[in-house]
């Protein structure tokens, strides 16, 4: 019985092995999965110490609040899902604000994480009606609108 299915199993194994490590990353289906994960951030952040943050950004036009938090994020966020390190520093006064976010590696992708000493590893953007046209000169741009 196994002899009858052996050629099909061997062919299936070879086809599955061809993409190698790029089964998700760098392929059309992988890019569509990444696009879908970029559309929403929903999760819970847990920190080892008490930290307070209140921040709201409505379509990147009206921002209000402030906060700086570093901890572990569980959910969908930063274009990935699972458990990942997160750092964010947000502030806004209603008319203009600034967002800086560092995402660690989740379960699907390996971005390399973030390093607070290297702004190139952070997603940054100016937000608010007074600042939305200003480019972030010091790091990677985030998606707009938030």
WOPESUL-V18658 format. One line per field, one symbol per residue. ss: DSSP state (h for helix, s for strand, l for the rest). phi: phi as a letter, one per 40 degrees, with the letter a starting at -180 (. if undefined). burial: # if it has 24 or more other C-alpha atoms within 12 Angstrom, else .. A space follows every 50 residues. Layout:
BEGIN
ss: ???
phi: ???
burial: ???
END
This chain:
BEGIN
ss: lhhhhhhhhhhhhhhhhhlhhhlllllhhhhhhhhhhhlllsssssllll llsssssslllssssssssssssssssllsssssssssssssslllssss ssslllllllllllsllshhhlsssssllllllllllllsslllll
phi: .ccccddccccccccccdcgccdbcgbdccccccdccccabbabbbbcbc bbababbcfgbbbahaibbbabbbibaggbahbacababbaabhcaaabb bbbcccccbbchgbbccbdccbcbacbhdcbccccccbaccccbcc
burial: .................................#..........#..... ....###..#######.#########################...##### ######.##...##......########...#...#..#.###..#
END
